[in-house]
Amino acid sequence: MAKKNPYIFTIGFNAKDPEHVEVVKVLNNQGKGNIASLIVKAVLSYTDKTNISNFDLESIKPILQNMVDIKMEILIEELGNFRETSLTKPTQRYETKDAVSDDMKSSIMEDLNAFRRNK
C-alpha cells in the first residue's frame, strides 16, 4: 500500500544512542521551517548529490554550537572530578629536615661558600 502523502514522514529517534540524541537536540533548536531544509541538505550531502561547501555558515552554526556545548559540559564535569580528587587525596609532602641529611646540608653550604668566593 502506497503512502497517502510521500512528502510527509514521521521519524523516531533512539534515546539511548548518543548520535541520535545529538541530532534530536540540533533539530529541536531549529525553527519549524528549517528542519526540513536541514534534513534535505544533510541527505543530499550524505548521498553526494550536492557539494558540502554549498552550506552557508548560518545553517551549520546550531550544529557547531551544540557540539561545543556538549564538549564544554564534559570538560566542566571533568574539572569538577579533578577538583574533588585533588581535594580529597592528600599529596605526599616531605619535611626538609628528614629529606636532607646533615652531611648533605654541609656539602651544600660548602658549595655555596665556594661559589661566593669565586664571584
C-alpha positions, 0 to 999 in steps of 0.5 A: 500500500502506497503512502497517502502523502510521500512528502510527509514522514514521521521519524523516531529517534533512539534515546539511548544512542548518543548520535541520535540524541545529538541530532534530536537536540540540533533539530529541536533548536531549529525553527519549524521551517528549517528542519526540513531544509536541514534534513534535505541538505544533510541527505543530499550531502550524505548521498553526494548529490550536492557539494558540502561547501554549498552550506552557508555558515548560518545553517551549520552554526546550531550544529557547531554550537551544540557540539561545543556545548556538549564538549564544554559540559564534559570538560566542566564535569571533568574539572569538577572530578579533578577538583574533588580528587585533588581535594580529597587525596592528600599529596605526599609532602616531605619535611626538609629536615628528614629529606636532607641529611646533615652531611648533605646540608654541609656539602651544600653550604660548602658549595655555596661558600665556594661559589661566593668566593669565586664571584 
